[in-house]
Amino acid sequence: MALLQIAEPGQSSAPHEHRIAIGIDLGTTHSLVATVLSGKAKVLNDEQGRVLLPSIVHYSKNSTEYGDAAKPFITTDPKNTIVSVKRFMGRSKADIKFQHPHLLAGADNEMPAFETAQGRKTPVEISAEILKQLKDRVEQSLNNPVNGAVITVPAYFDEAQRQATRDAAELAGLNVLRLLNEPTAAAVAYGLDQDTNLATDRNYVIYDLGGGTFDVSILRFSQGVFEVLATGGHTALGGDDLDRLIVKWAKKQLNIESLDDAEYAHFIVSARKAKEALSDAESVDIKVLTHHLTLDRASFEQIIQVALDKTISVCKRVMRDAKLELDDIQNVVLVGGSTRSYAVQKAVRAVFKQEPLCTINPDEVVAIGAAITANQLIGNSKDGSLLLDVTPLSLGLETMGGLVERLISRNTAIPVARRQEFTTYQDDQTAMLIHVVQGERDLVEHCRSLGRFVLHGIPPMTAGQARIEVTFQVDADGLLAVSAKETTSGVHAHIDIKPSYGLSETDTERLLLDGYKFAEEDKQLRHLNETKVEARRELEALEQALKVDATLLKREQLNALNLAAEQLKAELDTDDIKSIEQAVEQLKVYSDAFAAERMNQHIIDHALKGTKLDDWSNSN
């Protein structure tokens, strides 16, 4: 009888027991995938030997082209050729302020869709197409299915952008092990987390300038613990912006006021080629359409200085956040294809007073780090340090007066949970709206709304007596869940934050079943039903209050209040959402005044209860 051989998970010598885990760098201009083979991380190429997959998708009426096959259509069919889709991920239509040739559909406060020859395509769908190409590359190369993936995101991506990235990965059929900040992945790739035998802590700056985003993070390694001290960045600053600055310069040199979409595409392509050529040459000739220009290094540095100044400003702010001086930094790591530029390297060298570390291909370093992390998370390797990422922006909720109460400050290590108690502001208040926001400003109107939910069933109490415990919980992916509980009754409400710019679970399922057919209609119906439920709750609460305290109102006040209530009841029999909302607002004018009268009477009754006139006259 043969004995069973026991091995740790992922450590079996049998190759069929090795689970395939991949790391994907979903980039603005290029994307790539890596995995760990025979204990070493390596990027995987396609059948033509190409490692980088251009993040481009072209939609014609009868076919779809990806990557290099889609590149020629940038100039011949720009409307149907989607480039830099990462810049649209998790953003509202109103956020898109840069020039592009695409027709965008949707409301200003929603994530837009692209109008293409194949119909509407959302940024999530297009990103999913790119991820699917990388997934297929792995499965064809290794002849095995992918068991799990780590997807990298810019450290400064907010909740909406992170959720949109996760939605795209799941739509592509990937089991997402973690969303990993790109600077953290770069540090893992360089093995900086292996400096565990050093007697002193070591601090590293990760300067990540990609095609469309910029991140800078300061990492500390101490006794095997990998901690992000501070992070900052710009989600709309990268190589694409350097290209646009060159185009702006070229237009000025040629006295060109404006360019149509096709002309602009030609200029962008030429600007990118010139930028790349200047890393090896002192000057370069630019030939675009019928125009000829010469660009030298000195002029190039002057042109892009405004963008470089923004990155340096962020670096200095992050250094202040981490409370570190230049002498405290052991290494500066360059990440992202845009750091290949001699001008970028020169600027970094001047600020940090040291030669930056760039021995690993900056295009590949993030994917390699993600692959190493994925290999650890899937159970193939027991080696690895503890990763402590941070929240890029503060998280809080709205309080009276439109002010923000922060529960989790930016640069807080994650995963993390925070609790705080709040109370009611009206007598007999039976519900509380929890409005979750993200940002650094003090007013809600200046921050980003992430979601709302209502805690119902609060026992009627005097204002200020109820105790509402709100909990914010951020997981290792940087995704937020919020719950609220009334401590005396135990009533509870919960929400996983999926911002309006991302996709709901219903939308994701509909996509998997090939459907945007009824998405807009369902959204309107959901909003209508929620509005009706809330309006009926308000009417019921008002009816109960009138039974007790109707005598506090003058006859004309009572008549106006009843008339507004009857108008709202009539509107609830219709499906006109605007009319219902207007009726609710009209009722609120009178019901708020009634609530104020009740509160005043409550104060008088309780303040003077049991007090005699003699008590006042003898008080002196």
CORVEN-V644090 format. One record per backbone hydrogen bond with DSSP energy under -0.5 kcal/mol. CO is the residue of the C=O (numbers start at 1). NH is the residue of the N-H. Records with the same first field share a line. If there is no record, write none. Layout:
BEGIN
CO = NH / NH
END
This chain:
BEGIN
4 = 6
8 = 11
13 = 15
14 = 17
15 = 18
17 = 19
19 = 21
20 = 147 / 148
21 = 36
22 = 150
23 = 34
24 = 26 / 152
25 = 27 / 32
28 = 84
29 = 55
31 = 53
32 = 25
33 = 44
34 = 23
35 = 37 / 42
37 = 40
40 = 37
42 = 35
46 = 49
50 = 46
52 = 54
53 = 31
54 = 56 / 67
55 = 84 / 85
56 = 67
57 = 82
58 = 60 / 65
59 = 117
63 = 60
65 = 58
66 = 69
67 = 70 / 71
68 = 72
70 = 73
71 = 74
72 = 75 / 76
73 = 77
77 = 80
78 = 81
80 = 59 / 82
81 = 83
82 = 57
84 = 87
85 = 88 / 89
86 = 89
88 = 91
92 = 95 / 96
93 = 96
95 = 97
102 = 104
103 = 115
105 = 113
107 = 93 / 110
108 = 94
110 = 93
112 = 123
113 = 105
114 = 116 / 121
116 = 119
119 = 116
121 = 114
122 = 126
123 = 127
124 = 128
125 = 129
126 = 130
127 = 131
128 = 132
129 = 133
130 = 134
131 = 135
132 = 136
133 = 137
134 = 138
135 = 139
136 = 140
137 = 141
138 = 142
139 = 143
148 = 22
149 = 151 / 177 / 178
150 = 24
151 = 180
152 = 26
153 = 182
154 = 157
158 = 162
159 = 163
160 = 164
161 = 165
162 = 166
163 = 167
164 = 168
165 = 169
166 = 170
167 = 171
168 = 172
169 = 174
170 = 173
174 = 176
175 = 149 / 177
178 = 151 / 180
180 = 153
181 = 185
182 = 186
183 = 187
184 = 188
185 = 189
186 = 190
187 = 192
188 = 191
191 = 194
192 = 195
194 = 196
202 = 221
203 = 330 / 331
204 = 206 / 219
205 = 207 / 333
206 = 208 / 217
207 = 209 / 335
208 = 210 / 215
209 = 338 / 339
210 = 239
211 = 240
212 = 237
213 = 210
214 = 234
215 = 208
216 = 232
217 = 206 / 219
218 = 229 / 230
219 = 204
220 = 222 / 227
221 = 202
222 = 225
224 = 226 / 386
225 = 222 / 227
226 = 388
227 = 220 / 229
230 = 218
232 = 216
234 = 214 / 237
238 = 241 / 242
239 = 243
240 = 244
241 = 245
242 = 246
243 = 247
244 = 248
245 = 249
246 = 250
247 = 251
248 = 252
249 = 253
250 = 254
251 = 256
252 = 255
255 = 257
260 = 264
261 = 265
262 = 266
263 = 267
264 = 268
265 = 269
266 = 270
267 = 271
268 = 272
269 = 273
270 = 274
271 = 275
272 = 276
273 = 277
274 = 278
276 = 279
277 = 280 / 281
282 = 297
284 = 295
285 = 287
286 = 288 / 293
288 = 291
291 = 288
293 = 286
295 = 284
296 = 300
297 = 301
298 = 302
299 = 303
300 = 304
301 = 305
302 = 305
304 = 307 / 308
305 = 309
306 = 310
307 = 311
308 = 312
309 = 313
310 = 314
311 = 315
312 = 316
313 = 317
314 = 318
315 = 319
316 = 320
317 = 321
318 = 322
319 = 323 / 324
320 = 323
325 = 328
326 = 329
328 = 203 / 330
331 = 205
332 = 357
333 = 207
335 = 209
336 = 339
337 = 340
338 = 341
341 = 345
342 = 346
343 = 347
344 = 348
345 = 349
346 = 350
347 = 351
348 = 352
349 = 353 / 354
356 = 358
357 = 334
361 = 364 / 365
362 = 336
364 = 368
365 = 369
366 = 370
367 = 371
368 = 372
369 = 373
370 = 374
371 = 375
372 = 376
373 = 377
374 = 378
375 = 380 / 381
376 = 379
385 = 387
386 = 226 / 388
387 = 389
388 = 228
389 = 414
391 = 411
394 = 439
395 = 407 / 408
396 = 437
397 = 405
399 = 402 / 403
400 = 403
402 = 444
403 = 399
404 = 406
405 = 397
408 = 395
409 = 412
412 = 391
414 = 389
416 = 474
418 = 472
420 = 470
422 = 468
426 = 429
430 = 457 / 458
432 = 434 / 455
433 = 435
434 = 436 / 453
435 = 398
436 = 450 / 451
437 = 396
438 = 448
442 = 404
443 = 446
444 = 447
447 = 449
448 = 438
451 = 436
453 = 434
454 = 456
455 = 432
461 = 428 / 429
462 = 465
466 = 468
467 = 469 / 487
468 = 422 / 470
469 = 485
470 = 420
471 = 483
472 = 418
473 = 481
474 = 415 / 416
475 = 478
479 = 475
480 = 497
481 = 473
482 = 495
483 = 471
484 = 493
485 = 469 / 487
486 = 490
491 = 486
493 = 484
495 = 482 / 497
499 = 502
504 = 508
505 = 509
506 = 510
507 = 511
508 = 512
509 = 513
510 = 515
511 = 514
516 = 519
518 = 522
519 = 523
520 = 524
521 = 525
522 = 526
523 = 527
524 = 528
525 = 529
526 = 530
527 = 531
528 = 532
529 = 533
530 = 534
531 = 535
532 = 536
533 = 537
534 = 538
535 = 539
536 = 540
537 = 541
538 = 542
539 = 543
540 = 544
541 = 545
542 = 546
543 = 547
544 = 548
545 = 548 / 549
546 = 550
549 = 552
550 = 553
554 = 558
555 = 559
556 = 560
557 = 561
558 = 562
559 = 563
560 = 564
561 = 565
562 = 566
563 = 567
564 = 568
565 = 569
566 = 570
567 = 571
568 = 572
570 = 573
571 = 574
575 = 577
576 = 580
577 = 581
578 = 582
579 = 583
580 = 584
581 = 585
582 = 586
583 = 587
584 = 588
585 = 589
586 = 590
587 = 590 / 591
588 = 592
589 = 593
590 = 594
591 = 595
592 = 596
593 = 597
594 = 598
595 = 599
596 = 600
597 = 601
598 = 602
599 = 603
600 = 604
601 = 605
602 = 606
603 = 607
604 = 608
605 = 609
608 = 611
612 = 615 / 616
613 = 617
614 = 618
616 = 619
END
